[in-house]
């Protein structure tokens, strides 16, 4: 199956998704250390059994492997829409909420000093 999306566009989507995974891992780690909870019940289960760094590393490694699998399957007509959907979900469910939460924490700390 041939994709109707140019390979360069799919490559950019892969890079965006990998960057979002790195952001999500770092922001989740910072949020957990600041006392915030995790919303993903599967990750909560892993956090109860492993230290946060190990659990997050394993989850982000798996997510990055899935993104790279989509790069490998980039000629499939569903690869680009899957990457686009993944990026949109991570922007809505990770980037936006963690940015707001960590910014609020930063401004609270700044106001207290």
C-alpha positions in Angstrom: 0.0 0.0 0.0 1.3 3.4 -0.9 0.8 6.4 1.4 -0.5 9.6 0.0 1.7 11.5 2.5 5.2 12.6 1.6 7.9 10.7 3.4 9.4 14.0 4.8 6.0 14.8 6.4 5.9 11.4 8.0 9.4 11.8 9.2 8.5 15.1 10.8 5.5 13.4 12.5 7.8 10.7 13.9 10.2 13.4 15.3 7.2 15.3 16.8 6.0 12.1 18.4 9.4 11.2 19.8 9.8 14.7 21.2 6.3 14.4 22.8 7.3 11.1 24.4 10.5 12.7 25.9 8.5 15.6 27.2 5.8 13.4 28.7 8.4 11.3 30.5 10.3 14.3 31.9 7.1 16.2 32.8 5.6 13.1 34.4 8.8 12.5 36.5 8.9 16.2 37.5 5.1 16.1 38.3 5.4 13.0 40.4 8.3 14.5 42.3 6.2 17.6 42.9 3.4 15.6 44.4 1.1 15.3 41.4 -0.6 12.0 40.6 -0.6 10.0 37.5 -3.7 9.6 35.4 -2.8 6.5 33.5 -4.0 3.5 35.6 -1.5 1.1 33.9 1.4 3.4 34.6 0.1 3.8 38.2 0.2 0.0 38.5 3.8 0.0 37.3 4.8 2.9 39.6 3.5 1.0 42.6 5.9 -1.9 41.7 8.9 0.0 40.3 10.6 3.2 41.1 9.3 6.2 39.0 12.4 6.4 36.8 12.3 2.7 35.8 8.6 2.7 35.2 8.7 5.8 33.1 11.7 4.6 31.1 10.0 1.3 30.3 6.8 3.0 29.2 8.5 5.6 27.1 10.8 3.0 25.6 7.7 1.0 24.5 6.0 4.2 23.2 9.1 5.2 21.2 9.3 1.7 19.8 5.7 2.0 18.6 6.5 5.3 16.9 9.5 3.8 15.2 7.4 0.9 14.1 5.1 3.4 12.4 8.1 4.9 10.7 9.0 1.4 9.4 5.4 1.0 8.2 5.4 4.6 6.7 4.3 3.4 3.3 1.0 2.1 4.7 -1.8 4.5 4.2 -2.7 4.4 8.0 0.8 5.3 9.3 0.6 9.1 8.9 -3.0 9.3 10.4 -1.9 7.1 13.3 1.1 9.4 13.9 -1.1 12.5 13.7 -3.6 11.1 16.1 -0.9 10.0 18.5 0.6 13.5 18.5 -2.8 15.1 19.0 -3.6 12.9 21.9 -0.2 13.6 23.6 -0.7 17.4 23.1 -4.1 17.3 24.6 -3.5 14.8 27.4 0.1 15.5 28.3 1.7 18.6 26.9 -1.2 20.9 27.8 -2.0 19.6 31.2 1.6 19.2 32.4 2.5 22.6 31.1 -0.3 24.2 33.0 0.4 22.1 36.2 4.1 22.7 36.2 3.8 26.4 35.4 1.3 26.8 38.2 3.8 25.0 40.5 6.6 27.3 39.3 4.6 30.5 39.9 3.5 29.3 43.3 7.1 28.7 44.3 8.1 32.0 42.7 5.3 33.9 44.6 6.3 32.2 47.9 9.9 33.4 47.7 
